[in-house]
C-alpha cells in the first residue's frame, strides 16, 4: 500500500464504493450510522489523516496514553434534564457517536440538589474508569471548582458567569454569543427601531452574560444608550426548572411597570422570549405590531409558536465535534494551556420582527 492512504484504499479494504467512504469521512450525504462508524474505524486503523470536520487522527486509539489504564469512559455531568428542545441534545448525540468510533463509552450523571450543595460526586460515577468529564447546564461555581480539582480533564459547555471572577481551570466551549446580537441591533437601527431592551439574568450563566454584553456593546457602538427601564435583568430569584410559572409571573409584573415599551426586546434565550410573549398576550401587547421580539438558540418551539420567533441558530453538530476535540486532546496532553472555543451561529429573522 502507498505511504499516503487514500479514500480509494479504504474503499478497497472494506469492499465498498469510494462514494460511501467519502460520505463518511466528509460527513456529507445520507449514510447509516453503522456504515459510517465502520468506515471511520478502518480509516483510523489505516492511518488516514484528511478528516474534513474533526481531526480524528489526533486521537488514534493506539496513541492514547490511557489505553493501558483501562480509562475509556467519558462522564457527562448535568444539573438539569436535557430534553429534545435543548441545543445540547443534538450536540450530545454527535459527541457520543464520535466517542464510540474512538472506543470510548459514555455515561450520564444528573446531579441532585443535595449532591451539589455537599460538593459530592454521584454514586453512579466511577472515577477509576473515567478518562474525562463534560459538563452541561452546570452553573454552580463551587461545584464546578470542585470538579476542576479532580485529577481528571474537564470540559465545560457553557459555564458559570465569570464577570470579574477567575475562570475555572478547564477547557470551555461556547456558541458565538455576541456577533449576531451586533448584527441584529444594527439591522433594527436601520429599520428605525432604536429603543431596544434586554430580558434575562446576565448572571445565570456565561452565555447569558456574553449575550447581554453583546447587546450593551452593540447599543454603544450604534451611538445609542441602553434604556435601563426596559432591561429586565434582575438577579432576583434563583428559579428551579419546575418553577416556570413563578418566572412568568415575575416577568408579567416587571413588564406591567414599564411606562413606555421599547421598539424591540432581545431575550437571553428562546424560552425567556416565549415567557415574555405569554406575558405580552395577557397584557394585550401584540408582537410584532406593538413591539419586536428576538430570542436565542433556535429551539424547535421557536419555529412553531405564533408569531414564529426571530432568533439565533446554534450549530449543534460542530459543537459536538469541537467538544470531542477539546476533551480528547486534553486527555492526550494534560499540560496544554486551557482553551476557550466559540462556534459559529446564524441570525434568523421570522414573524416576531415582522419578517
N, C-alpha and C positions, 0 to 999 in steps of 0.2 A: 504493500500500500504506500502511496506517496506520503511525503512528510506532512504536507498540508491536507488535512481531512476536508473533504468537500461534501455538499449535500448529496451528490450522486453516490459517494462512497457509503454514506449512511443508508440511503435507499437500497443499494445493492446488498448491504449486510442484512437488512431487515426483510428484503423481498417486497418492498412497497414502492409506490411511484415517487419520483423526485418531487412532484407537486405536493404529495402528502407530507413529506419531510419539510418542505419549505413552509407549509402552513403551520406546522408545529413549532418550528424554530422562530418564525417571524410573527407568530400569534395572529394570523390572518385567516379568514375563511371559516367554514364550519368543519369541525373535527371532533370526533368522540374523545372524551377525556382520557379513556384508557389508551387510545392510539397515540394521543399527544404525549402522554407520560412515557409510553414505550419508546417513542422517537427520542424524547429528551434524555432519557436514561442511556440509550445507546449512543447518542451524541456526546454525552459527558464521558462515557466509557471509552469512546474512540478518541477523545481529546479535541473535539470540535470547539472552536473559540469564538465564532462570529454570531453569538446570540444578539438579536436586534434590540430586545426590550429589557433584558436583565443579564448581566454578565455571569451566567451560571458557572462558567469555568473557574471563577474566583472561589467557588465553594465546593469543588470536587470532593467527593467523599474520601477518596484515597489520601487527600492532603489535609483532611480535618484533624486538628490536634486533639479532638475529643473522642475520636472513634475508639481508641483503645480503652477509654474510661467507661464506655457504655452510656455516656450522657447524650442521648439522641432525642430528647423531649423538649419542646418549646411550650411554655405555660402562658396562657392568657389570663391576666388579672383584670377584672372589671367590677365596678360597684353598682352597675345598673344592667337591666335586661337590654340586650341589643337586638331589637326587632328588625323586621324587614324594611322599616321606614328609616332606620339609622344608616347614615352613609357608610359606617364601618361594616355593615352586614355583607355587602358586596366585596369590600376590601378584604375582609377576613376569609371569604371564600377563595379569592385569588391567592392570598397569603398561604392558606392551608394546602392548596394544590401544589404550589411551588415547594413548600416544605416536604410534601410527600415525595415529590420527584427526587429530592435531595436526600431522602432517607430519614427524615425527622418525623416524629409523631407530634401531636398537638393536643393539649389538654386545656380545658376552660374552667376557671375558678371565679365564681361570682361571690364577692365578699359580703359578709353580713355586717350590719352596723357595729355590733359589739367587737368584731374582729378588727375593724378599722379603728375604733376607739382604743382598743387594748394593744394596738400595733402587733397583732398576732397573725401568723400565716395560717391559711385554711388547712384543715386536717387532710384534705384531698391532695395537697401539694407535696410532691416528692422531691426534695432537694437533691437527693443522691442521683436522680435521673435527669434533672433539669439543666439543659445547656444554656438557656436564655429565657427571659421574661419579656412579654409585650403587654403594655398597659393601655387600656382604652376606657374612657369615662372614669378615670382615676384622678380626682381633683383635691383630695385631702393631702395637703403638703407634708404633714408629719408622716403619714403612712408611706407616701412616695419616697421621702428621705430614708425611711427605714429600709425600703426595698433596695435603694441605691447603696446601702451599707452592706448588703449581702455580697458574697463572693460569686455573683452571677451577673452576666451582662443584662442590662435593662434598656428597653426601648419604650419611649412614651409617644403614643399617637394622641396629640393634644396633651395638655398638662395643666397643673395649677397655674393661675395667673402669676407672673413674676413681678411685674411693676418694678419696684426698687429692690426686690429680694434677689439673692444669688441663685442662678439657675441650678437645677438638680444636676448631679454628676452622672449624666446618662445621655444617650443619643435621643434626638427629638424629631418627630415627623409631623408636619402640619400641611394643610392646604394653603394656597396663597390667599390670605385673608384680607389683603388691602388693595391690590391693583384694580380689581373690578369695582370696589367701592368708589375709588377715584374716578373710574370711567363712568359709573352711574351718576355721581354727583355732577360731573362735567356735562353729561347729557341732560340732566334735569335743569341745570342752569341755562343751557342752550334753549331749552323749551320755555324758559321764563319762570321756572319753579325754583325760587331762590331761598325760600324759608323751609329748611329741611331739619327734621328732628330725628332722634335716635331712641329706640326702645330695646332694653336688655341690660342685664347686670354685667358690666365690664370685668368684674372680679370673679365671675362664675368659673371661667377657665381662660387659658392664654388665647385661644382663638377668638373668644368674645372680646377680650381686651384688644387684640390686634384689629378686629373689625371696628371697634369703637374709635381707636386711634386713627385708623384709616379714614373714617368719617370726619373726625376733627381736622386731620391734616388736609383732607380734600376741601373742606369748607374754608380753611385758612388760605390754601393756595388759590382758591377761586375768589378771594377777596371778600369772603362772607364771614360773619360771626356765627357761632353755634347758638341757636336760640335755647338757652338753658331751661326756659319754662316749657319747652316742647321736647325735652330729653327726659325719659323715664329710666333712670339708671341707678336707682337706689339699691344699695346692698343691704336691703332692709330685712328680708326674710330668707331663711335657709329652707327652701321648699324641697320636699322629697317628691319623687316621681309620681306618687299616688295622690298628690295634693294639687292637681292642676286646677280644680275648682277654686281653691283659695287664691292661686295666682291670677286667675281670670277676674276674680272679684277685686283683687288688688289693682289690676290694670284698669278695670272699669272705673274705680274710684279716682285713680290718677288722671285718666282721660277726661272725666267729668270736670276736673278742676282746671283744665286748660282753657283759658279765656278765649283765645283765638287759635284754631288749629293751624299747623304749618301746611305748606303745599304738599309735603312728602314726609313719610316716616320710613326710615331704614330700620329694620329689625335685626337683632343679633342672629336669629336663625328662622327657618320657616315656621317652626312651632310657636315661637313668640309672635310671628306675624299672623298666624291663624287665630291665636288667642286674642290678638288685637282686633282682628276682623270681626270676631264674635262680639267683642265689646262695642265696636262701631255699630253693628246691626242692632244691638239693644238700645243704643242711643240715637238711632235713626240717621247715622252718618253713612253716606254712600261712598263706596270705593269702585271706580276711580273718580266719580263726579265731584265729591267734596274733598277728597284727599287721596294722594297716590300712596301705594304701599309696596315695599320691597323686602324680601326675605333673604335667606342664605341657606344653601345645602341642596336645593332642587330635589326635595323629598318627593316620593310618589304622590303624596297628598296635595302638594303644591300645584300639580297639573290638573287635578280633578275638582278642586273646590271652585266655588263661584263667588267672585271672579277668580280665574286662574292667576297664580302668583308670579310676578316678576321676581327673579331670584338669581343666585349664583350657583352654577353647576360644579360639583366636585367630581373629579375623575378618580373613582374608587379603585379602578384596576391599577393605575400607575402608583397609587398609594400602596397597594398590596405588594407590587414589585419592589418599590422603594423600601418598604418595611423589611422584606427579605434581605435586600442588600445591606441595609444598616445593621440589622441584628446579627446576621451570619458573618459579616465582615468583622464585627466586634468580637464574636466568639472566636474567630480565627486569629485575630490580632487584638488582644485586650488593651494593649498600650496605645492604641490610636487616640489622637485628640478627639474630644467629643464633638459631634456634628449635629447641625440642625438643617433639615431639608424642608423646603416648601414646594409643593407640587402645583401644577397649573390648574386654574379654574376658569370658567367662562360665564360671562353675564348673559342672562336670558330674559328678554322682555316679553311680558304677557299682559293679560287684561287688566291687572291691578294698577298698571301705569298707562292705561288707555291704548295698549298695543294689540 
